[in-house]
Amino acid sequence: VLPDHTCPFGVRAKQMLQAEGYTVDDQILRTRADVDAYMAEQGVETTPQVFIDGERIGGSDDLEAYLAARVRRIWSSTV
């Protein structure tokens, strides 16, 4: 599947971040060995893994929840 495979979860995460105004530093894992090494190093079972200001948010579903909670916090602080 690699290296020409485009991860739909990575694309989704990148689109969500860009839609919220984040600058994305995309670290592309080009080989299966790169993916396996990254997952072992980070102690995770899936990619992508999203970090914001050095804090690991998680995968694309985790990012979606994080961004939704962020919006709720912003709304509740303005009411």
C-alpha positions in Angstrom: 0.0 0.0 0.0 2.8 2.4 0.8 4.4 4.7 -0.5 1.7 5.9 -2.9 -1.1 5.3 -0.4 -2.9 8.4 0.9 -4.4 7.8 4.3 -8.0 9.1 4.4 -7.7 9.6 8.2 -4.6 11.8 7.7 -6.3 13.8 5.0 -9.4 14.3 7.2 -7.2 15.4 10.2 -5.3 17.8 8.1 -8.5 19.3 6.6 -10.0 19.7 10.1 -6.9 21.5 11.4 -6.7 23.8 8.4 -10.4 24.6 8.7 -9.8 25.7 12.3 -6.8 27.9 11.2 -4.0 25.7 12.4 -0.8 25.5 10.4 0.0 21.8 9.7 3.5 20.4 9.9 2.7 17.1 8.0 5.2 14.4 8.9 4.6 11.8 6.2 5.6 8.2 7.0 6.8 6.8 3.7 7.4 3.1 4.4 5.8 0.4 6.5 9.0 0.3 8.5 8.6 4.1 9.2 5.0 3.6 10.3 5.9 0.6 12.6 8.8 2.5 14.1 6.6 5.6 14.8 3.8 3.6 16.4 6.3 1.7 18.6 8.0 5.0 19.6 4.8 6.7 20.4 3.1 3.7 22.0 0.1 3.9 19.7 -1.7 1.5 17.4 -2.9 3.9 14.7 -1.9 6.7 12.6 -2.2 9.6 12.1 -1.4 11.0 15.5 -2.1 14.7 15.9 -0.1 17.0 18.3 -1.1 20.6 19.1 1.5 22.7 20.9 3.4 19.5 21.8 0.3 17.8 23.3 -0.8 14.6 21.7 -4.4 14.8 20.8 -4.7 11.4 19.2 -6.1 10.2 15.9 -8.6 11.9 13.6 -11.6 10.9 15.7 -9.9 12.2 18.8 -9.1 15.5 17.0 -12.7 15.9 16.0 -13.8 15.5 19.6 -11.0 17.9 20.8 -12.1 20.6 18.3 -15.7 20.2 19.2 -14.9 20.6 22.9 -12.8 23.6 22.1 -15.7 25.2 20.3 -18.0 24.4 23.2 -15.5 26.0 25.7 -15.3 29.2 23.5 -19.1 29.4 23.3 -19.6 28.9 27.0 -17.1 31.6 27.9 -18.9 34.1 25.7 -22.3 33.5 27.1 
